[in-house]
Amino acid sequence: MNKVRAYFRESYHELVHKVSWPTWQELQSSTMIVLIATVVITAIVWGMDALSHLMLTQYYKIIS
């Protein structure tokens, strides 16, 4: 039981004293980068899906 208690005590100490947390501005900036990247990647995947759907639809019309 002492090992478990020591683990949590050391984990708390590390999170409070050793970890450098981002400032509010850094957090907002990083969040915006992630949101923009998500939108761009989603648009790319959507475009690839739409293009492959169009190509396969045309292909199946030709062979049937």
C-alpha positions in Angstrom: 0.0 0.0 0.0 2.9 2.3 0.7 4.1 1.9 -2.9 0.7 3.0 -4.3 0.7 6.0 -2.0 4.2 7.0 -3.0 3.3 6.6 -6.6 0.4 9.1 -6.3 2.5 11.5 -4.2 5.3 11.5 -6.8 2.8 11.8 -9.7 1.2 14.8 -8.0 4.6 16.4 -7.3 5.7 16.0 -10.9 2.4 17.4 -12.3 2.5 20.4 -10.0 6.2 21.3 -9.9 7.9 19.8 -13.0 5.4 20.0 -15.8 5.3 23.3 -17.7 1.7 24.0 -18.6 0.9 26.2 -21.6 -0.4 29.7 -21.1 -4.0 30.5 -22.1 -2.8 32.2 -25.3 -0.7 29.2 -26.3 -3.6 26.9 -25.6 -5.9 28.9 -27.8 -3.3 29.1 -30.6 -2.8 25.3 -30.5 -6.5 24.7 -30.4 -7.0 26.8 -33.5 -4.2 25.0 -35.4 -5.8 21.7 -34.5 -9.3 22.9 -35.6 -8.0 24.3 -38.9 -6.0 21.1 -39.6 -9.1 19.0 -38.8 -11.3 21.0 -41.3 -8.6 20.8 -44.0 -8.1 17.0 -43.6 -11.8 16.4 -43.5 -12.3 18.4 -46.7 -9.5 16.4 -48.4 -11.0 13.0 -47.3 -14.5 14.2 -48.3 -13.1 15.2 -51.8 -11.4 11.9 -52.2 -14.6 10.0 -51.2 -16.7 12.1 -53.6 -14.2 11.6 -56.5 -14.0 7.8 -55.9 -17.8 7.6 -55.7 -18.1 9.5 -59.0 -15.5 7.3 -60.7 -17.0 4.1 -59.5 -20.5 5.1 -60.5 -19.3 5.9 -64.0 -17.3 2.7 -64.1 -20.3 0.6 -63.1 -22.5 2.4 -65.7 -20.0 1.5 -68.4 -19.7 -2.2 -67.6 -23.4 -2.8 -67.0 
